Amino acid sequence: MVTAVITDVHYRMSLALIRDLAQAGVRTVCCEWEGVPAPLGFASKYADETALLPGKEGPDALWNLCARLAEKEGARPALLPVGAATLAALAEERERFGRVCGLCIPAPEQLDDFNSKETVARLGEKLDIPVPRRFSPQEGEDPAAFFARLPLPCVVKPLCGEKFGLSAARRYVIARTPGQGTEAFVRFQSITNAPPMVQEYLPGGGLGCSVAAEEGRVYAALCHRRVREYPVSGGPSSCCVRIDRPDLEDCAARMVRETGYTGLAMFEFKEGADGAPRLLEVNPRVWGTFPLTRISGSGLPLLWHTLSWNRGNPDRARPLPPVSPFRPRKMQFGASDLMSAVGYLKRGRPGKALGALADLLNPAVRDGLWEWSDPKPGLMYYRSLLKKEKP
């Protein structure tokens, strides 16, 4: 029996992992921490077993679950952490967990390096990967004077905003005036106790290159272009399309090789006025557009599981699944994309709004959450949205 233990299944991207693995014949054990309301994964028909973990026990609760499964099934399950907090906790205890499960995740120092925008920028410069131009205040220069001399607009962001509980939309500010830059700089510095990064503003489109890697080798890569986002002022993708970009894959592979990285990661790029991409940051974990891996038939979820399983069971290693050929598929998150249409209309961009509405009616555009063959998680998600809208 081949088992996957999938954590943090309240996240919508966990559903792609659960569904893909179950359809590949993997037994799925879906886990969530006590106190998290209505985990989406628990409602999926593809969840073979569900486990509510006592948060007060921390990682020990996961260790005990994996140990029980390993003893019962005679093989260590593959442990696939979805949430950033769970991943960070497991990275610190990889050796201990390796006795009861298979893990294909980064080491703590790799996680720290890729979570740090400053380190990512320095690595990019070292490897001749284009990165945005950075600006730093002179010694003793106060923020107001600093921003008074900068070319505007510019982007202000903490070195690791997620570590301090900032959502994707709140992890940066596009400063169009010196006052906006000064306010953002002071606020981020007070939150993180460190000066934030200040970079040139890139007006082009957003791109991503997602990889599954082990010890510095990329086994599969998937690139996408951001079509729309919500909030439209700068939030996560509400719609994206898979693209073929060997140049982005090469940049990601060089970063992975340089760091000896193991695990999943999404390398985020943005185009400048010249159309050339610059590396912005790295998400060393399951990322928001992860469902595109399923919609495009990439096979990346099964690959991650197999790499994890083989590390825990070297005596019964399974062959790695073949890398699937490129297929240009478009994905949207219906509710978010509908809200993005409203946002684009308010900003005087009717073309973007009409594009969202057209994609909602286009059967070739797949939803990253809703599947007719597994409707309960989607119904639960939309019901939770309606509850939030109530006064």
Protein Blocks (a to p, Z undefined) as FASTA:
>chain_A
ZZdddehklbfklmmmmmmmmmnopacdddddehiahifklmpmklmbdcdddfklmmml
mmmmmmmmmmmnopacddddfbfklmmmmmmmmmmmmmmpccddddfklmmmmmpmklmm
mmmmmnopacdddddddehiafklmmmmpccddddddfblmlnopafklmcccdfbfklm
mmmmmmmmmmnopacddddddfbdcdddddddeehiafbdcddddfbdcdfkopadfbdc
ddddfklmmmmmmmmmmnopacdddddddddfkopacdfbdcdbddfklmmmmmnonomm
mmmmmmmmmmmmmmlcccddddddddddddddfklmmmmmmmmmmnopaklmmmmmmmmm
mmkbccfkbcfklmmlmmmmmmmmmmmmpZZ
